[in-house]
Structures are given as C-alpha cells and as structure tokens.
Amino acid sequence: MADFVDGTAYNYEQGQRARKLFAAVVLAALDDAIADDKKYGNGPEQIARWARSRDGREVLSCAGIDPNERVVSGLMEFVSKGIRTSVALSREESERRHAQAEAEAA
C-alpha cells in the first residue's frame, strides 16, 4: 500500500512539474507576442493565431488553461497592454497597480 501512495505522490509531482513547464511556454509566447507588438504592431493578432492553433491549444491545455475564446481575448488584451510577463508578475508591479486602482477609486 505504501508503494502505491509513493507512486501516486510521485506521479502527481511529475504532473505539476509538467504543468509548470507548459505554463512557462505560455509566458514565453506572450513575451514573443509583446515583442512583435512593439516591433511590428501585430502582437495581439499573433498571440490569438497561436492560441487558436492546434499546437497553442495543446500547450494551453497542458498548462491547465482551458483554450476557449475567452482565454484568447484575455491573452490579446494582455499583449496589447505591452507589459512583459516578468514585470507583470513582479511584486512591485502588483503593488503599483493596486495603488493606482485605489487612487482611481478615491
């Protein structure tokens, strides 16, 4: 019984690692689209094309993201903002956006 539990825990951990790996691929695709947007002005269209493609849907699914049209529009909106993923996920940016939202609410 202990071997079954250990095997299940190991498989779960491997699955989580794989999901994180595919999430990193999604973040890289977003960064590439942001770079395209700054250089050519077609970033949102690029990420939408990728997310709707067979490979894009597969990567999104493996990352634990449901590849529906709402997700595609969210990815497009994120790219159109032009904030790179490393900056958007940082604590400083999060605090800045929170402070800005509080200032707008007041």
VMD Tcl script that draws the C-alpha trace (Angstrom):
set ca {
  {0.00 0.00 0.00}
  {2.84 2.40 0.84}
  {4.34 1.83 -2.62}
  {1.03 2.82 -4.22}
  {0.88 6.03 -2.19}
  {4.50 6.86 -3.01}
  {3.87 6.18 -6.69}
  {0.77 8.33 -6.72}
  {2.57 11.20 -4.97}
  {5.45 10.90 -7.42}
  {3.10 10.96 -10.41}
  {1.26 13.98 -9.01}
  {4.55 15.85 -8.54}
  {5.65 14.98 -12.06}
  {2.33 16.26 -13.39}
  {2.71 19.53 -11.51}
  {6.23 19.97 -12.89}
  {4.99 19.34 -16.42}
  {2.15 21.85 -15.95}
  {4.66 24.48 -14.78}
  {6.85 23.77 -17.79}
  {3.94 24.34 -20.18}
  {2.93 27.47 -18.26}
  {6.45 28.78 -18.89}
  {5.94 28.12 -22.61}
  {2.72 30.19 -22.49}
  {4.59 33.04 -20.77}
  {7.32 32.88 -23.42}
  {4.68 33.03 -26.17}
  {3.20 36.11 -24.51}
  {6.62 37.77 -24.33}
  {7.23 36.98 -28.01}
  {3.87 38.49 -28.94}
  {4.63 41.61 -26.89}
  {7.97 41.96 -28.69}
  {6.17 41.56 -32.04}
  {3.66 44.19 -30.98}
  {6.41 46.68 -30.18}
  {8.31 45.92 -33.38}
  {5.57 45.27 -35.94}
  {2.33 46.27 -34.21}
  {0.65 42.88 -34.63}
  {1.18 41.25 -31.22}
  {-2.45 40.63 -30.25}
  {-3.15 39.02 -33.63}
  {-0.04 36.84 -33.27}
  {-0.99 35.52 -29.83}
  {-4.57 34.93 -30.98}
  {-3.36 32.98 -34.00}
  {-1.07 30.92 -31.79}
  {-3.70 30.28 -29.11}
  {-6.25 29.17 -31.71}
  {-3.77 26.89 -33.47}
  {-3.62 23.20 -32.71}
  {-0.23 23.50 -31.00}
  {-1.34 26.51 -28.99}
  {-4.48 24.77 -27.77}
  {-2.40 21.75 -26.79}
  {0.12 23.86 -24.85}
  {-2.65 25.80 -23.09}
  {-4.38 22.55 -22.14}
  {-1.16 21.05 -20.80}
  {-0.59 24.23 -18.77}
  {-4.01 23.73 -17.16}
  {-5.68 26.55 -19.12}
  {-8.94 25.89 -20.95}
  {-8.26 27.06 -24.53}
  {-11.57 28.83 -25.14}
  {-12.33 32.14 -26.82}
  {-12.47 34.00 -23.51}
  {-8.87 32.96 -22.81}
  {-7.81 34.07 -26.29}
  {-9.36 37.50 -25.77}
  {-7.63 37.76 -22.37}
  {-4.28 36.89 -23.93}
  {-4.86 39.51 -26.63}
  {-5.72 42.13 -24.02}
  {-2.61 41.27 -22.01}
  {-0.39 41.62 -25.08}
  {-2.00 44.91 -26.06}
  {-1.05 46.37 -22.66}
  {2.60 45.80 -23.57}
  {3.82 44.83 -20.10}
  {6.26 41.92 -20.24}
  {5.32 38.88 -18.18}
  {8.33 39.10 -15.86}
  {7.34 42.67 -14.95}
  {3.61 41.91 -14.73}
  {4.25 39.04 -12.32}
  {6.62 41.03 -10.08}
  {5.59 42.26 -6.66}
  {6.49 45.89 -7.47}
  {4.18 45.98 -10.48}
  {1.40 44.36 -8.50}
  {1.75 46.94 -5.74}
  {1.85 49.78 -8.29}
  {-1.34 48.58 -10.00}
  {-3.06 48.15 -6.63}
  {-2.10 51.68 -5.56}
  {-3.28 53.05 -8.90}
  {-6.63 51.28 -8.56}
  {-7.08 52.68 -5.04}
  {-6.23 56.18 -6.26}
  {-8.79 55.91 -9.07}
  {-11.45 54.62 -6.66}
  {-10.95 57.56 -4.28}
}
mol new
graphics top color blue
foreach p $ca { graphics top sphere $p radius 0.5 }
foreach p [lrange $ca 0 end-1] q [lrange $ca 1 end] { graphics top cylinder $p $q radius 0.2 }
display resetview
